[in-house]
Amino acid sequence: MKTPPGFDNLALAFGNPDYRLYALAGFPSLIGTWIQRVAVGWLAWELTESGTWLGLIAFADMLPVMILTPISGAFADRLDRLAISRLLQYALSLQALVLAGLVLADLITIELLVMLTFVQGILQAVFHPFRQALIANMVGPRELVGAIAVNSMMWHSARFIGPALAGVAIVAFGAGVAIAINVATYVPFLIALHLISVQRHGTGAGRSLAAIPREIADGVRLAAAHPAIGPMFVLLFAISVAGRAAAELLPGFAGAVFDRDAMGLAWLTSAAGFGAMLGSLFAAHRSSPDRLPGRVIGSSVLLVAALCGFVATDIFAVALPCLALSAFALAIGGVGTQTIVQYAVPEAFRGRVLGLYGLLWLGCPAVGTLAVGALSDLWGLQAALAVAVLLPAAAWLWTAGRRRAIEAGLAPPP
């Protein structure tokens, strides 16, 4: 079967049997993750009907990323990435099992929900650098760009499918059953992690644990001084704060702004997932690395425009395409930045710099989401999110003037 023009990178990635097994077996787990995210958000809204509590749930989920991901990135440059990934997946499946049991037994409270979300956030924060760096050990250099794009498409496809399934499951059976579905989806991924093999990488054998703070600082200095990675990280922080705030506050928008139930939330989340899936597919289209910064910078303009449209309306049919378009732009920015980082970073620094990527993409938005959630109780959800949109607008102005220097700074890693 002939590969569509411009998508040779995807065919190269799927030609690797270990990566193909990893990606296909991990897809049900990604769907389950999104089912649980929607169920937890809806539970929080049902228990409190408060934007502040929604923001606190998001904060509990993402705060560990801010603290642990840089440290985990240092360990990802030292330890067996595959063995640690297996261990963390077992722990995540146990967290989901406990949460499902509490909800099904009608013992869940908002405090327990925040606590278990915090536990999940810790495990995901530790797993993120290992997962991202593991991909580079699983594929060859020519397959790497395609593998990153496939990974993102799988994640955002699950973001489209998972919420739709979650809405049906919550309405028909309740949030506990929805979370129990997530527990079952860990099984094929765990089996795959025991079947695949990866290239070995340099470890920290013989290096003192006391050196970790210095190693983390070395990774920060490398990223900040790099002419492409540094500015792209600034823009990534800005777009992720606004984009994640919109995503985490969707239960509030569904109930308070659009007067919808759990199926309305599923429509909103699936619209965002559909847009993100298309954005990942667009990002996967063949493009030379030195042109990626232009795509990422341009996507921030589209994100600002789409979010402005979303917060300016209370018409559900208008909000859906605006949300999808914002997710389309956010996916292009996220995939493009990660591709730039994976392409440019030296292997010895890969875990640490990808830990910083996780911090900016997943962790720092926790503070922004909590702030927007708190402001929403004072000003309303729409006005609070409109304030957050000012951040990517300012970052676009800052990076647009540096585009040529960013492109010139993209060179293959040693």
C-alpha positions in Angstrom: 0.0 0.0 0.0 1.4 3.3 -1.1 2.1 5.9 1.6 0.2 9.2 1.0 2.6 12.0 -0.1 4.2 13.8 2.8 3.6 11.1 5.4 6.7 9.0 4.8 7.7 9.6 8.4 4.6 7.8 9.8 5.3 4.8 7.6 8.9 4.7 8.8 7.8 4.7 12.4 5.2 2.0 12.0 7.8 -0.1 10.1 9.6 -0.6 13.4 8.0 -3.7 15.1 8.8 -2.7 18.6 7.4 0.8 18.2 4.3 -0.5 16.3 3.5 -2.9 19.2 4.1 -0.1 21.8 1.9 2.4 20.0 -1.0 0.1 19.2 -1.1 -1.6 22.6 -0.8 1.8 24.3 -3.8 3.3 22.4 -6.5 1.6 24.5 -4.7 2.9 27.7 -4.7 6.4 26.3 -8.5 6.2 25.6 -9.0 4.9 29.2 -6.9 7.9 30.5 -9.3 10.3 28.8 -12.3 8.4 30.0 -11.1 8.8 33.6 -10.2 12.5 33.1 -13.7 13.3 32.0 -15.2 11.2 34.7 -13.1 12.9 37.4 -13.9 16.4 36.1 -17.6 15.7 36.0 -17.5 14.1 39.5 -15.8 17.3 40.8 -18.4 19.5 39.2 -21.3 17.3 40.6 -19.8 17.3 44.1 -19.2 21.1 44.3 -20.4 23.1 41.2 -17.4 25.3 41.8 -14.8 26.6 39.3 -12.3 26.8 42.2 -12.6 23.1 42.9 -12.2 22.3 39.2 -9.1 24.4 39.2 -7.9 22.6 42.3 -8.4 19.2 40.7 -6.4 20.4 37.7 -3.8 21.8 40.1 -3.5 18.5 42.0 -3.1 16.7 38.7 -0.4 19.0 37.3 1.5 20.4 40.4 3.6 17.2 40.7 4.8 17.8 37.1 6.3 21.2 38.2 8.2 19.6 41.1 9.0 16.1 40.0 9.4 16.1 36.2 12.8 17.8 36.1 14.1 15.4 38.8 12.6 12.4 36.9 14.3 13.6 33.7 17.6 13.4 35.5 16.9 9.8 36.5 15.7 9.0 33.0 19.3 9.7 31.9 20.5 7.3 34.6 18.1 4.4 34.9 16.7 1.6 32.7 13.8 3.5 31.0 11.9 0.4 30.0 11.9 -1.2 33.5 10.8 2.0 35.2 8.0 2.5 32.7 6.7 -0.9 33.5 6.7 -0.2 37.2 4.9 3.1 36.8 2.2 1.6 34.7 1.4 -1.0 37.4 1.2 1.9 39.9 -1.1 3.9 37.7 -3.4 0.9 37.2 -3.6 0.5 41.0 -4.5 4.2 41.4 -7.4 3.8 38.9 -8.6 0.6 40.6 -8.8 2.3 44.0 -10.6 5.4 42.6 -13.1 3.2 40.7 -13.8 1.2 43.9 -14.5 4.3 46.0 -16.8 5.8 43.4 -18.7 2.5 42.9 -19.1 2.1 46.7 -20.4 5.7 46.9 -17.6 6.6 49.3 -15.9 9.3 47.2 -15.7 12.9 48.5 -14.1 15.9 46.9 -11.2 15.7 49.3 -10.5 12.0 48.4 -10.9 12.9 44.7 -8.3 15.6 45.0 -5.9 13.3 46.9 -6.2 10.5 44.4 -5.8 12.9 41.5 -2.6 14.2 43.2 -1.3 10.6 43.4 -2.0 10.1 39.7 -0.3 13.4 39.0 2.8 12.2 40.9 3.0 9.0 38.9 2.4 10.7 35.5 5.0 13.3 36.4 7.6 10.7 37.0 6.5 8.7 33.9 6.6 11.6 31.4 10.3 12.0 30.8 10.8 8.2 30.8 8.1 7.7 28.2 9.3 10.5 25.9 13.0 9.4 26.1 12.0 5.7 25.7 10.7 6.5 22.2 14.1 7.7 21.1 15.6 4.4 22.3 13.0 2.4 20.5 13.4 3.9 17.0 16.3 5.0 14.8 17.1 8.6 13.9 15.1 8.5 10.6 12.1 7.1 12.4 12.1 9.6 15.3 10.1 12.4 13.8 7.4 10.0 12.6 7.3 8.3 16.0 6.7 11.6 17.8 3.9 12.5 15.4 2.3 9.0 15.8 2.5 9.3 19.6 0.8 12.7 19.5 -1.9 11.5 17.0 -2.6 8.5 19.3 -3.0 10.8 22.3 -5.3 13.2 20.6 -7.3 10.5 18.9 -7.9 9.1 22.3 -8.8 12.6 23.4 -11.5 12.5 20.7 -12.8 8.9 21.3 -12.4 8.7 25.1 -14.6 11.6 26.1 -17.4 10.4 23.8 -17.2 7.0 25.4 -17.0 8.6 28.9 -20.2 10.6 28.2 -22.1 7.5 27.3 -20.7 5.5 30.2 -21.4 8.2 32.8 -25.0 8.8 31.7 -25.8 5.1 31.3 -23.8 3.6 34.2 -22.2 6.3 36.3 -18.7 7.7 36.7 -17.5 4.6 38.7 -18.0 2.3 35.7 -16.3 4.8 33.4 -13.2 4.8 35.7 -13.3 1.0 35.9 -13.1 0.9 32.1 -9.8 2.7 32.4 -8.4 0.0 34.8 -9.0 -2.7 32.1 -7.2 -0.7 29.4 -3.9 -1.0 31.2 -3.7 -4.7 30.5 -2.6 -4.7 26.8 -0.1 -1.9 27.4 1.5 -3.7 30.3 1.8 -6.9 28.2 3.4 -4.8 25.4 6.0 -3.3 27.7 7.1 -6.8 28.7 7.4 -7.8 25.0 9.3 -4.9 23.4 13.0 -4.3 23.5 14.9 -1.0 23.2 18.4 0.2 22.5 20.4 0.7 25.7 21.5 4.2 26.6 24.1 5.6 28.9 23.3 5.2 32.6 24.4 6.9 35.8 26.3 3.9 37.1 29.0 5.2 39.5 27.6 8.7 39.6 26.6 10.1 42.9 23.0 11.1 43.7 24.4 14.3 45.0 25.2 15.3 41.4 21.5 15.3 40.4 20.9 19.0 41.2 23.9 20.0 39.1 22.8 17.7 36.3 19.3 19.3 36.3 20.9 22.8 36.3 23.1 21.7 33.3 19.9 20.7 31.4 18.2 24.0 32.2 21.3 25.9 31.0 21.5 23.9 27.8 17.8 24.5 27.0 17.9 28.2 27.9 21.1 28.9 25.9 20.0 26.9 22.8 18.9 29.4 20.1 15.9 27.2 19.1 14.9 25.3 22.2 14.9 28.3 24.6 12.5 30.6 22.6 10.3 27.6 21.7 10.0 26.8 25.4 8.8 30.3 26.2 6.1 30.0 23.6 5.2 26.5 24.7 4.6 27.8 28.3 2.3 30.5 27.1 0.1 28.4 24.8 -0.1 25.5 27.3 -1.3 27.8 30.1 -4.2 29.2 28.0 -5.0 25.9 26.2 -4.9 23.7 29.4 -7.0 26.3 31.3 -9.7 26.0 28.7 -9.5 22.2 28.7 -9.6 21.8 32.5 -12.5 24.2 33.0 -14.7 22.5 30.4 -17.0 20.9 33.0 -17.8 24.4 34.3 -18.4 25.7 30.8 -20.7 22.7 30.0 -22.8 23.3 33.2 -22.7 27.0 33.8 -22.2 28.6 30.4 -24.0 26.2 28.1 -26.4 24.6 30.6 -25.5 21.0 29.5 -25.1 17.7 31.3 -22.3 15.1 31.1 -23.0 14.5 27.4 -22.5 18.2 26.8 -19.2 17.9 28.5 -18.4 14.9 26.3 -19.3 16.9 23.2 -17.0 19.7 24.2 -14.1 17.4 25.1 -14.5 15.4 22.0 -14.6 18.5 19.8 -11.3 19.5 21.4 -9.9 16.0 20.9 -11.0 16.0 17.2 -9.3 19.3 16.6 -6.2 18.1 18.3 -6.2 14.9 16.3 -6.3 16.9 13.1 -3.6 19.2 14.4 -1.3 16.2 15.1 -1.9 14.8 11.6 -1.1 18.2 10.1 2.1 18.4 12.3 3.1 14.9 11.0 3.1 16.1 7.4 6.6 16.1 6.0 8.4 19.3 6.8 12.1 20.1 7.3 13.1 20.8 10.9 14.1 24.4 10.2 10.6 25.2 9.1 9.0 23.9 12.3 9.5 27.1 14.3 7.4 29.0 11.8 4.5 26.5 12.2 4.7 26.7 16.0 4.7 30.5 16.0 1.9 30.7 13.5 -0.2 28.2 15.5 -0.1 30.5 18.5 -2.0 33.2 16.5 -4.7 30.7 15.6 -4.9 29.6 19.2 -5.5 33.1 20.4 -8.2 33.8 17.7 -10.0 30.5 18.4 -10.1 30.9 22.2 -11.4 34.5 21.8 -14.2 33.1 19.8 -14.9 30.4 22.4 -15.1 32.8 25.4 -17.2 35.3 23.4 -20.2 33.0 22.9 -22.8 31.2 24.9 -24.1 29.4 21.8 -23.1 25.7 22.0 -23.0 25.2 18.3 -20.6 28.1 17.9 -18.4 27.1 20.8 -17.7 23.6 19.5 -15.8 24.6 16.3 -14.0 27.4 18.2 -12.8 24.8 20.7 -11.8 22.4 18.0 -9.8 25.0 16.2 -8.0 26.0 19.4 -7.1 22.4 20.1 -5.9 22.1 16.5 -3.5 25.0 17.0 -2.4 23.8 20.4 -1.5 20.3 19.0 0.6 21.9 16.3 2.5 23.9 18.9 3.0 21.0 21.2 4.1 18.4 18.6 6.2 21.0 16.8 8.1 22.0 20.0 8.7 18.4 21.0 10.0 17.5 17.6 12.4 20.5 17.7 13.6 19.4 21.1 14.0 15.7 20.2 15.8 16.7 17.0 18.2 19.2 18.6 19.0 17.9 22.1 22.2 15.7 22.7 21.3 12.2 23.8 23.1 12.7 27.2 20.7 15.5 28.0 17.5 14.0 26.5 15.8 13.0 29.6 16.5 16.2 31.4 15.4 18.5 28.6 12.3 16.5 27.9 11.6 16.8 31.6 11.6 20.5 31.2 9.3 20.1 28.2 6.9 18.2 30.4 7.2 20.9 33.1 6.2 23.6 30.6 3.6 21.5 28.7 1.9 19.8 31.7 3.1 21.3 35.0 3.2 25.1 34.8 -0.4 25.3 33.4 -1.5 24.0 36.8 -0.8 27.4 38.4 -2.6 29.1 35.5 -5.6 26.8 35.7 -5.9 27.3 39.4 -5.8 31.1 39.0 -8.3 31.1 36.2 -10.6 28.8 38.1 -10.5 31.1 41.2 -11.1 34.2 39.0 -14.0 32.4 37.4 -15.9 32.4 40.7 -15.5 36.2 40.8 -15.8 37.2 37.2 -17.3 34.2 35.4 -15.6 31.5 33.4 -15.6 33.4 30.1 -14.0 36.6 31.4 -11.4 34.6 33.4 -10.3 32.6 30.4 -10.2 35.7 28.3 -7.5 37.1 30.6 -5.4 33.9 30.2 -5.5 34.3 26.4 -3.4 37.5 26.8 -0.4 35.3 27.6 0.0 33.5 24.2 -0.7 36.7 22.4 2.3 38.4 24.2 4.5 35.3 23.6 3.7 35.4 19.9 4.9 39.0 19.7 8.1 38.1 21.5 9.0 35.0 19.4 7.8 36.2 16.0 10.7 38.7 15.8 13.2 35.9 16.6 12.0 33.4 14.0 15.0 33.6 11.7 17.5 33.1 14.6 15.4 30.2 15.9 15.5 28.5 12.5 19.2 29.1 12.1 19.8 27.5 15.5 18.3 24.1 14.5 21.1 21.7 13.8 21.4 17.9 14.2 22.5 16.7 17.6 26.0 15.5 18.0 
